[in-house]
Amino acid sequence: MKKFFDILEKLVEWVSVILLLICVASSLIQVVSRTLLNNPLLWCEEMARFSGVWMIMWAMGLIFKARGHIEVDFFYSHMPKAMQKYLDILNDVITIVLMVCFTCFAVQLMMNGTGTKSPSLRLPMSVIYSGVVAGAGISVLFAIYATVNHTKEILFQKHAPERKVEK
């Protein structure tokens, strides 16, 4: 299972980097065409926006895996370590439930965008919205992976004998 998530993590990292490069390149082309050529290209803005949304959605899963989202930990940091681990698992389970709901709504959004095309690129909006579905699905996978790891930590920590440190 670890190997699968390592491969998935690398894939998501590369896709996110490529999407960032597309976003930056299309923004740069837009600035050059607007300022130097005095002829703005409409498709560049749309490309930058869509690739930025896709990048954020794909990278969201990596942030879940790294526990990098913003958190308020005033009460959490004052709790015993054992309680913190159980709260971590509860947090992961809540995250999984919410991301599954988010994924379901994203699928509905994607289905509703089937007949609509983007103004400049003329891409079906369902293709654009599919990045939200993919990102939400990846987030669910990484949240499940984090939950399994936290649960393993708690189970193995309870049954592991205490180590004596020699001086």
N, C-alpha and C positions, 0 to 999 in steps of 0.2 A: 504494500500500500504506500509506503514511504517513497519508493521509486516512482510510482505513478504521480504522486503529488510534486515530487522534485521536477519531473518532466513537465507537468502542467504549469508549475511555477516559472520555469524557463520559457515555455511557450508564451505565457501571459506577459512576461517581461519583454520578450522580443516584439510581440504584437503591440504592446504599449509604446515601446520606443519607436517603432515604425510609424504608429499613429501620431506620436508627438512630432516626428520629423515631417510628416505630411501637413500637420497643423501649422508648424513654423514655416515651412516652405510656401504653403499657399498664402499665409499671412504676408510673407515677404514679397511674394509676387503681387499681391494686392496693393501693398504700399508702393512698390516700384511703379506699377501701372497707373496708380492714382496720382502720384507726385511727379514722376519723371515724364510719363507719357500723356498725362492728363486725360486718361481714358480708363476708368476703373473697370475691372473685370468682375462681373457679378458672381460668377461661379466660384471665385476664390474665397469669398467670405463664407459662402455656404459650405465649401469643402473644409475650411478651417473649423467652422462650428461643428459640423458632423464628426469630423475626425477627433475633435476635442471631446465631444460627448462620448464617443466610442472609447477613447483612451481612458477617460475617467471611469467609465463603467467596467472596463476590463481590469484596470489597476485596483479597483475597489476590493476585489477578492484578495489581492496581495496584502492590502492594508488589514483586512480581517485576519489573515494568516499571521501577520507580524504584530497584531494587536496594536496597530498604530492610529486607530481612531481616537478622537478627542474623548476624554473621560473626566468626570469629576470624581476624585477619589478621596475626598476629605474623610468621610466615614469609613470607607474601605481601608484606608491606610492605618486606621486606629483599631481595626479588628484583628483577632488572632489569625495567624497564618493558615490554620486549618479551615477557618471560616472563609477566608479569602479564596481558597481553592474551590470550595463549594459554590461561592458566589460567581467565580469564573465560569464554572460549568453551567450555572443557571443563566448567566449572561450569554453564553454560547448557545444554549437551547433557545432562549428568547430571540437571539439573532437569527438562528436557523428558521424559526417560525415566521419572523417578520420578513426574512429574505425569500422564503417560499411564497408568502403572500405577495411580496413585491414582484416576484417572478411571474406569478399568475396574472397580476395586473399588467405587467409588461407584455405578456403574451396577448392579452386582450387589446392593448394599445397597438401592437404589431398587426393583429388581425384587422383592426379598424382602419389601419393605414394602407390596406391593400390597394384600394382604388385611387389613392391620392398620390400625386407625384410632387417632388420638390420643385420649387419655382425655377431655379436656374439650372441645376444639374439634371433635372427631369428623371431622377431616380425614384422608384417606388418608395414611399415612406415606410412601408413594411421592412424594407432592407435597412433603412436608417434605424428604425426602432428595434431591429433584431440585435443590435449592439447592446441595448439595454437588457434584453432577454439573456444574452450570453454572459454579460457581466454579473447579472443577478444570479444566474445558475452557477457560475464560477464561485461567487461569494458563498452560496449555500454549500458547495463542496468544501471550500476552505474552512468554513465555520464548523462543518461536521468533523473535518480532520482535527481542528483545534479541540473540539469537545472530546473526541476519542483520546487525544494525547493528554488532556487534563485529567480525564477519568483514569487513564493508566497511571499517571503520576500519583494520584490519590490512593489507588488500590495497591500499588507496589510500595508506596511509602508506609502504609499501615502495616504491611506484613514483613517489611525488611527489618532485619535485626539492627540494633544500634551499633555503630562502629566506634570502637575505642581508639582514641588518638593517643599514640605513644609520644612521650616527650623525649 
